[in-house]
Amino acid sequence: IDLFRKVCIFMKKFSILFAAILMLCLTLTACNDTPLEGYWVVSEAEIYGKKINIDEATRDRQYPFLSLESDSKYVIFFVGKATKGKWEKSEKGIKLYIKNDKTVEVEKVGDKLVMNVPELQAKYVFSKSNEKPKAYDEVTEK
């Protein structure tokens, strides 16, 4: 019986220690999470199942980008055209509100944002950038 009590006490202490370590890991993971606000530049693209070379698909190195502003506004730039609107966090990542009450869900996968466009069978992967995209000033002035 004495051995049983010692094992129970050990398991109880072990459980408390394990829970504390687990909470610490979850806290550190949340702290290192990439913030959503800021500049996101397309780093990978796929259309109709075919990978696209980003460098070849851009003109004058004006890479497609998504800028998430802290006031819930966004600017997205693709192929010489910018669209502006509002965004909000969602369970999967973010939701972009486009004209006519249409929304686009952009999934956060690790430190990337992934946008799927079913009509084009397209997938765009955005990576966080510390630098303002080259086309940003030009497209936001319009």
Rosetta blueprint (number, residue, H / E / L):
1 I L
2 D H
3 L H
4 F H
5 R H
6 K H
7 V H
8 C H
9 I H
10 F H
11 M H
12 K H
13 K H
14 F H
15 S H
16 I H
17 L H
18 F H
19 A H
20 A H
21 I H
22 L H
23 M H
24 L H
25 C H
26 L H
27 T H
28 L H
29 T H
30 A H
31 C H
32 N L
33 D L
34 T L
35 P L
36 L L
37 E L
38 G E
39 Y E
40 W E
41 V E
42 V E
43 S E
44 E E
45 A E
46 E E
47 I E
48 Y L
49 G L
50 K E
51 K E
52 I E
53 N L
54 I H
55 D H
56 E H
57 A H
58 T L
59 R L
60 D L
61 R L
62 Q L
63 Y L
64 P L
65 F E
66 L E
67 S E
68 L E
69 E L
70 S L
71 D L
72 S L
73 K E
74 Y E
75 V E
76 I E
77 F E
78 F E
79 V L
80 G L
81 K E
82 A E
83 T E
84 K E
85 G E
86 K E
87 W E
88 E E
89 K E
90 S L
91 E L
92 K L
93 G E
94 I E
95 K E
96 L E
97 Y E
98 I E
99 K L
100 N L
101 D L
102 K E
103 T E
104 V E
105 E E
106 V E
107 E E
108 K E
109 V E
110 G L
111 D L
112 K E
113 L E
114 V E
115 M E
116 N E
117 V E
118 P H
119 E H
120 L H
121 Q L
122 A E
123 K E
124 Y E
125 V E
126 F E
127 S E
128 K E
129 S E
130 N L
131 E L
132 K L
133 P L
134 K L
135 A L
136 Y H
137 D H
138 E H
139 V H
140 T H
141 E L
142 K L
